[in-house]
Amino acid sequence: MTRSLSNVWRGEFLVSLRYHPLGIPLFIVCVCCILFCISDHIFPRLNRLTTRIRALFLKNATLSSIGVTMVCLWVVRLVLWKTGPHFFMW
């Protein structure tokens, strides 16, 4: 995951995808979290909106679906690694 995130930072999106498919979405989530924290201090009127978005993200259903997605992706990558196509780098 670290190599995937560092490649997103450098703008090498295909290489990032090859290292880990969830690197790009995780990078976007991290940038959004930083922007939410900054906007709370700079634009206090947006505080209600960012609070609602944070509450939506921290619901059990959202976190469970993220966990299931990560496990399924791990299984798919493991099967692809065993069967032959070498798109993903390990």
Secondary structure, 3 states (H helix, E strand, C coil): CHHHHHHHHHCCHHHHHHHCCCHHHHHHHHHHHHHHHHHHHHCHHHHHHHHHHHHHHCCHHHHHHHHHHHHHHHHHHHHHHHHCCCCCCC
